[in-house]
Amino acid sequence: MFVQWQQGSLLQKTLTGMGHSLEALRNQFEEESKPWKVVEALHTALLLLNDSLSADGPKDNHTFPKM
């Protein structure tokens, strides 16, 4: 049980890091440009995945910014 909790925590931390990286990448593009929209869609999908994992797994304090 503890190992599963650790793995969930690690996964959520990884997703959080990826979310921050996508935000930084998105900020490099002109708003509403095609690359910006692609990165925005990926970021949104990542948020949904992380929220889904949070609902199904252990409650972790993830710091995904809501857009």
N, CA, C and O atoms as CSV, one atom per row, in Angstrom:
chain,resi,resn,atom,element,x,y,z
A,1,MET,N,N,0.828,-1.192,0.000
A,1,MET,CA,C,0.000,0.000,0.000
A,1,MET,C,C,0.880,1.266,0.000
A,1,MET,O,O,0.614,2.207,-0.748
A,2,PHE,N,N,1.919,1.283,0.837
A,2,PHE,CA,C,2.786,2.449,0.920
A,2,PHE,C,C,3.519,2.687,-0.393
A,2,PHE,O,O,3.683,3.832,-0.816
A,3,VAL,N,N,3.968,1.594,-1.048
A,3,VAL,CA,C,4.669,1.720,-2.325
A,3,VAL,C,C,3.744,2.324,-3.370
A,3,VAL,O,O,4.172,3.169,-4.156
A,4,GLN,N,N,2.483,1.904,-3.393
A,4,GLN,CA,C,1.513,2.473,-4.333
A,4,GLN,C,C,1.332,3.962,-4.070
A,4,GLN,O,O,1.231,4.751,-5.010
A,5,TRP,N,N,1.291,4.351,-2.804
A,5,TRP,CA,C,1.137,5.767,-2.468
A,5,TRP,C,C,2.347,6.553,-2.952
A,5,TRP,O,O,2.203,7.646,-3.501
A,6,GLN,N,N,3.534,6.001,-2.750
A,6,GLN,CA,C,4.754,6.676,-3.201
A,6,GLN,C,C,4.764,6.827,-4.712
A,6,GLN,O,O,5.128,7.885,-5.226
A,7,GLN,N,N,4.369,5.787,-5.426
A,7,GLN,CA,C,4.353,5.848,-6.881
A,7,GLN,C,C,3.352,6.890,-7.360
A,7,GLN,O,O,3.642,7.629,-8.301
A,8,GLY,N,N,2.185,6.965,-6.736
A,8,GLY,CA,C,1.186,7.967,-7.090
A,8,GLY,C,C,1.715,9.361,-6.844
A,8,GLY,O,O,1.514,10.264,-7.656
A,9,SER,N,N,2.389,9.534,-5.727
A,9,SER,CA,C,2.955,10.834,-5.397
A,9,SER,C,C,4.021,11.228,-6.410
A,9,SER,O,O,4.074,12.379,-6.844
A,10,LEU,N,N,4.859,10.289,-6.783
A,10,LEU,CA,C,5.906,10.557,-7.757
A,10,LEU,C,C,5.296,10.912,-9.108
A,10,LEU,O,O,5.747,11.843,-9.774
A,11,LEU,N,N,4.277,10.172,-9.504
A,11,LEU,CA,C,3.611,10.447,-10.774
A,11,LEU,C,C,2.995,11.844,-10.763
A,11,LEU,O,O,3.127,12.588,-11.735
A,12,GLN,N,N,2.331,12.198,-9.684
A,12,GLN,CA,C,1.720,13.526,-9.615
A,12,GLN,C,C,2.783,14.619,-9.606
A,12,GLN,O,O,2.579,15.674,-10.206
A,13,LYS,N,N,3.895,14.392,-8.949
A,13,LYS,CA,C,4.981,15.378,-8.967
A,13,LYS,C,C,5.547,15.521,-10.376
A,13,LYS,O,O,5.874,16.624,-10.816
A,14,THR,N,N,5.660,14.395,-11.076
A,14,THR,CA,C,6.145,14.424,-12.453
A,14,THR,C,C,5.171,15.192,-13.344
A,14,THR,O,O,5.588,16.016,-14.158
A,15,LEU,N,N,3.888,14.924,-13.189
A,15,LEU,CA,C,2.876,15.639,-13.976
A,15,LEU,C,C,2.877,17.132,-13.661
A,15,LEU,O,O,2.701,17.961,-14.554
A,16,THR,N,N,3.073,17.464,-12.405
A,16,THR,CA,C,3.138,18.873,-12.016
A,16,THR,C,C,4.327,19.554,-12.687
A,16,THR,O,O,4.201,20.664,-13.203
A,17,GLY,N,N,5.478,18.888,-12.678
A,17,GLY,CA,C,6.664,19.435,-13.338
A,17,GLY,C,C,6.443,19.612,-14.828
A,17,GLY,O,O,6.841,20.621,-15.410
A,18,MET,N,N,5.807,18.626,-15.441
A,18,MET,CA,C,5.506,18.731,-16.867
A,18,MET,C,C,4.557,19.898,-17.136
A,18,MET,O,O,4.690,20.600,-18.139
A,19,GLY,N,N,3.608,20.093,-16.239
A,19,GLY,CA,C,2.672,21.209,-16.391
A,19,GLY,C,C,3.379,22.547,-16.344
A,19,GLY,O,O,3.069,23.453,-17.119
A,20,HIS,N,N,4.327,22.668,-15.436
A,20,HIS,CA,C,5.097,23.915,-15.341
A,20,HIS,C,C,5.931,24.137,-16.609
A,20,HIS,O,O,6.054,25.258,-17.101
A,21,SER,N,N,6.495,23.052,-17.119
A,21,SER,CA,C,7.284,23.158,-18.354
A,21,SER,C,C,6.409,23.571,-19.531
A,21,SER,O,O,6.818,24.384,-20.360
A,22,LEU,N,N,5.208,23.011,-19.603
A,22,LEU,CA,C,4.298,23.383,-20.684
A,22,LEU,C,C,3.878,24.849,-20.572
A,22,LEU,O,O,3.735,25.535,-21.584
A,23,GLU,N,N,3.681,25.324,-19.350
A,23,GLU,CA,C,3.346,26.740,-19.163
A,23,GLU,C,C,4.476,27.625,-19.687
A,23,GLU,O,O,4.233,28.611,-20.381
A,24,ALA,N,N,5.708,27.263,-19.349
A,24,ALA,CA,C,6.862,28.046,-19.795
A,24,ALA,C,C,6.957,28.020,-21.322
A,24,ALA,O,O,7.237,29.042,-21.947
A,25,LEU,N,N,6.727,26.866,-21.908
A,25,LEU,CA,C,6.760,26.752,-23.359
A,25,LEU,C,C,5.650,27.577,-23.999
A,25,LEU,O,O,5.879,28.282,-24.981
A,26,ARG,N,N,4.457,27.486,-23.442
A,26,ARG,CA,C,3.308,28.231,-23.977
A,26,ARG,C,C,3.581,29.734,-23.950
A,26,ARG,O,O,3.188,30.456,-24.867
A,27,ASN,N,N,4.240,30.195,-22.921
A,27,ASN,CA,C,4.511,31.628,-22.799
A,27,ASN,C,C,5.492,32.143,-23.839
A,27,ASN,O,O,5.641,33.353,-24.006
A,28,GLN,N,N,6.158,31.243,-24.535
A,28,GLN,CA,C,7.101,31.652,-25.572
A,28,GLN,C,C,6.410,31.934,-26.904
A,28,GLN,O,O,7.019,32.488,-27.818
A,29,PHE,N,N,5.141,31.551,-27.011
A,29,PHE,CA,C,4.418,31.721,-28.267
A,29,PHE,C,C,3.412,32.855,-28.167
A,29,PHE,O,O,2.947,33.206,-27.083
A,30,GLU,N,N,3.092,33.412,-29.313
A,30,GLU,CA,C,2.076,34.449,-29.372
A,30,GLU,C,C,0.729,33.818,-29.023
A,30,GLU,O,O,0.375,32.754,-29.531
A,31,GLU,N,N,-0.010,34.494,-28.150
A,31,GLU,CA,C,-1.299,33.962,-27.710
A,31,GLU,C,C,-2.227,33.717,-28.895
A,31,GLU,O,O,-2.324,34.536,-29.809
A,32,GLU,N,N,-2.898,32.588,-28.860
A,32,GLU,CA,C,-3.844,32.135,-29.881
A,32,GLU,C,C,-3.183,31.687,-31.182
A,32,GLU,O,O,-3.885,31.391,-32.148
A,33,SER,N,N,-1.848,31.629,-31.233
A,33,SER,CA,C,-1.184,31.076,-32.419
A,33,SER,C,C,-1.360,29.554,-32.384
A,33,SER,O,O,-1.735,28.996,-31.353
A,34,LYS,N,N,-1.090,28.885,-33.507
A,34,LYS,CA,C,-1.255,27.431,-33.543
A,34,LYS,C,C,-0.375,26.720,-32.513
A,34,LYS,O,O,-0.866,25.851,-31.793
A,35,PRO,N,N,0.919,27.067,-32.424
A,35,PRO,CA,C,1.746,26.391,-31.398
A,35,PRO,C,C,1.221,26.645,-29.984
A,35,PRO,O,O,1.233,25.741,-29.149
A,36,TRP,N,N,0.762,27.860,-29.711
A,36,TRP,CA,C,0.216,28.197,-28.392
A,36,TRP,C,C,-0.999,27.326,-28.103
A,36,TRP,O,O,-1.151,26.825,-26.989
A,37,LYS,N,N,-1.863,27.144,-29.093
A,37,LYS,CA,C,-3.074,26.334,-28.908
A,37,LYS,C,C,-2.732,24.868,-28.657
A,37,LYS,O,O,-3.382,24.210,-27.845
A,38,VAL,N,N,-1.710,24.350,-29.353
A,38,VAL,CA,C,-1.300,22.959,-29.146
A,38,VAL,C,C,-0.789,22.765,-27.726
A,38,VAL,O,O,-1.175,21.817,-27.042
A,39,VAL,N,N,0.078,23.663,-27.289
A,39,VAL,CA,C,0.633,23.558,-25.935
A,39,VAL,C,C,-0.478,23.740,-24.903
A,39,VAL,O,O,-0.484,23.055,-23.880
A,40,GLU,N,N,-1.401,24.640,-25.152
A,40,GLU,CA,C,-2.532,24.858,-24.242
A,40,GLU,C,C,-3.381,23.591,-24.133
A,40,GLU,O,O,-3.817,23.232,-23.039
A,41,ALA,N,N,-3.621,22.909,-25.260
A,41,ALA,CA,C,-4.406,21.669,-25.245
A,41,ALA,C,C,-3.679,20.581,-24.454
A,41,ALA,O,O,-4.299,19.860,-23.673
A,42,LEU,N,N,-2.363,20.463,-24.657
A,42,LEU,CA,C,-1.580,19.485,-23.899
A,42,LEU,C,C,-1.609,19.791,-22.409
A,42,LEU,O,O,-1.727,18.884,-21.585
A,43,HIS,N,N,-1.503,21.054,-22.071
A,43,HIS,CA,C,-1.525,21.465,-20.670
A,43,HIS,C,C,-2.876,21.139,-20.040
A,43,HIS,O,O,-2.938,20.648,-18.913
A,44,THR,N,N,-3.942,21.410,-20.760
A,44,THR,CA,C,-5.279,21.114,-20.250
A,44,THR,C,C,-5.458,19.613,-20.043
A,44,THR,O,O,-6.012,19.187,-19.029
A,45,ALA,N,N,-4.990,18.808,-21.000
A,45,ALA,CA,C,-5.083,17.356,-20.863
A,45,ALA,C,C,-4.295,16.871,-19.646
A,45,ALA,O,O,-4.734,15.969,-18.933
A,46,LEU,N,N,-3.145,17.469,-19.418
A,46,LEU,CA,C,-2.327,17.113,-18.265
A,46,LEU,C,C,-3.041,17.454,-16.961
A,46,LEU,O,O,-3.003,16.680,-16.004
A,47,LEU,N,N,-3.690,18.611,-16.926
A,47,LEU,CA,C,-4.460,18.996,-15.740
A,47,LEU,C,C,-5.580,17.996,-15.466
A,47,LEU,O,O,-5.800,17.596,-14.323
A,48,LEU,N,N,-6.283,17.597,-16.519
A,48,LEU,CA,C,-7.377,16.637,-16.363
A,48,LEU,C,C,-6.860,15.287,-15.867
A,48,LEU,O,O,-7.467,14.664,-14.997
A,49,LEU,N,N,-5.742,14.846,-16.426
A,49,LEU,CA,C,-5.143,13.588,-15.998
A,49,LEU,C,C,-4.737,13.660,-14.534
A,49,LEU,O,O,-5.022,12.739,-13.769
A,50,ASN,N,N,-4.087,14.720,-14.142
A,50,ASN,CA,C,-3.647,14.869,-12.758
A,50,ASN,C,C,-4.839,14.926,-11.810
A,50,ASN,O,O,-4.810,14.318,-10.740
A,51,ASP,N,N,-5.887,15.652,-12.194
A,51,ASP,CA,C,-7.090,15.721,-11.355
A,51,ASP,C,C,-7.738,14.348,-11.226
A,51,ASP,O,O,-8.216,13.980,-10.153
A,52,SER,N,N,-7.752,13.599,-12.313
A,52,SER,CA,C,-8.316,12.253,-12.295
A,52,SER,C,C,-7.517,11.343,-11.368
A,52,SER,O,O,-8.090,10.578,-10.592
A,53,LEU,N,N,-6.210,11.428,-11.452
A,53,LEU,CA,C,-5.363,10.620,-10.577
A,53,LEU,C,C,-5.545,11.034,-9.117
A,53,LEU,O,O,-5.516,10.185,-8.225
A,54,SER,N,N,-5.728,12.306,-8.872
A,54,SER,CA,C,-5.925,12.791,-7.505
A,54,SER,C,C,-7.227,12.254,-6.932
A,54,SER,O,O,-7.299,11.900,-5.755
A,55,ALA,N,N,-8.254,12.197,-7.771
A,55,ALA,CA,C,-9.554,11.711,-7.309
A,55,ALA,C,C,-9.510,10.208,-7.033
A,55,ALA,O,O,-10.187,9.722,-6.127
A,56,ASP,N,N,-8.714,9.472,-7.813
A,56,ASP,CA,C,-8.655,8.023,-7.683
A,56,ASP,C,C,-7.640,7.543,-6.662
A,56,ASP,O,O,-7.784,6.462,-6.092
A,57,GLY,N,N,-6.610,8.353,-6.430
A,57,GLY,CA,C,-5.512,7.896,-5.576
A,57,GLY,C,C,-5.466,8.654,-4.273
A,57,GLY,O,O,-6.452,9.252,-3.843
A,58,PRO,N,N,-4.298,8.618,-3.647
A,58,PRO,CA,C,-4.119,9.321,-2.382
A,58,PRO,C,C,-4.212,10.824,-2.590
A,58,PRO,O,O,-3.857,11.349,-3.645
A,59,LYS,N,N,-4.685,11.487,-1.585
A,59,LYS,CA,C,-4.828,12.948,-1.669
A,59,LYS,C,C,-3.463,13.584,-1.486
A,59,LYS,O,O,-2.833,13.464,-0.435
A,60,ASP,N,N,-3.027,14.258,-2.528
A,60,ASP,CA,C,-1.738,14.923,-2.529
A,60,ASP,C,C,-1.975,16.401,-2.726
A,60,ASP,O,O,-2.965,16.785,-3.349
A,61,ASN,N,N,-1.114,17.225,-2.225
A,61,ASN,CA,C,-1.220,18.662,-2.446
A,61,ASN,C,C,-0.488,19.017,-3.721
A,61,ASN,O,O,0.668,19.438,-3.674
A,62,HIS,N,N,-1.147,18.854,-4.868
A,62,HIS,CA,C,-0.512,19.248,-6.111
A,62,HIS,C,C,-0.810,20.714,-6.357
A,62,HIS,O,O,-1.847,21.232,-5.946
A,63,THR,N,N,0.105,21.362,-7.026
A,63,THR,CA,C,-0.002,22.807,-7.195
A,63,THR,C,C,-0.167,23.163,-8.648
A,63,THR,O,O,0.537,24.031,-9.165
A,64,PHE,N,N,-1.092,22.501,-9.314
A,64,PHE,CA,C,-1.378,22.837,-10.698
A,64,PHE,C,C,-2.170,24.129,-10.737
A,64,PHE,O,O,-3.221,24.218,-10.104
A,65,PRO,N,N,-1.705,25.118,-11.451
A,65,PRO,CA,C,-2.490,26.350,-11.554
A,65,PRO,C,C,-3.722,26.101,-12.424
A,65,PRO,O,O,-3.641,25.426,-13.450
A,66,LYS,N,N,-4.823,26.634,-12.016
A,66,LYS,CA,C,-6.052,26.525,-12.796
A,66,LYS,C,C,-6.134,27.688,-13.745
A,66,LYS,O,O,-5.856,28.828,-13.373
A,67,MET,N,N,-6.512,27.406,-14.965
A,67,MET,CA,C,-6.557,28.448,-15.986
A,67,MET,C,C,-7.971,28.841,-16.277
A,67,MET,O,O,-8.210,29.710,-17.115
